Amino acid sequence: MTTATQTPKRVLITAGAVTVEAQLNDSQTASAVWDALPVSGRVNTWGEEIYFYVPFELPEENPREVVEKGDMGFWPPGPALCIFFGPTPASRGDEIRPASAVNIWGRVRGDAAVLKHVKDGDKVTVEPATGG
């Protein structure tokens, strides 16, 4: 008998006038973020990254100093949720580098560059996506 594959969890992220869908990975960080949903805050921008502070702390889990476009990270020093869509002030060349290492907990589906339209101070909400 085989175990059925679990459908990956998905979230909707609404920041200002922009809404993107994202898929969570199978990390402990992703499970902890999922359990804390919904979460809201005010956007901070840092280069081509948006982030917002959250009311929970999580330990480091396979922290990464360089990420990919569309990656969603948890930044333990914040604590904050981050979404990367291009270079940051810490980047070298074309890489995407957070301020310090982050736990990757998922990835935006589609083109994360739409987040360029999000401004400092916009309201942001992350909530479970519904439907298939």
Beta strands, then each sheet from edge to edge (+ up, - down):
strand 1: 10-15
strand 2: 18-24
strand 3: 39-42
strand 4: 44-45
strand 5: 49-53
strand 6: 71-75
strand 7: 80-84
strand 8: 103-108
strand 9: 123-128
sheet 1: 3+ 9- 1+ 2- 8+ 6- 7+ 5- 4+
end
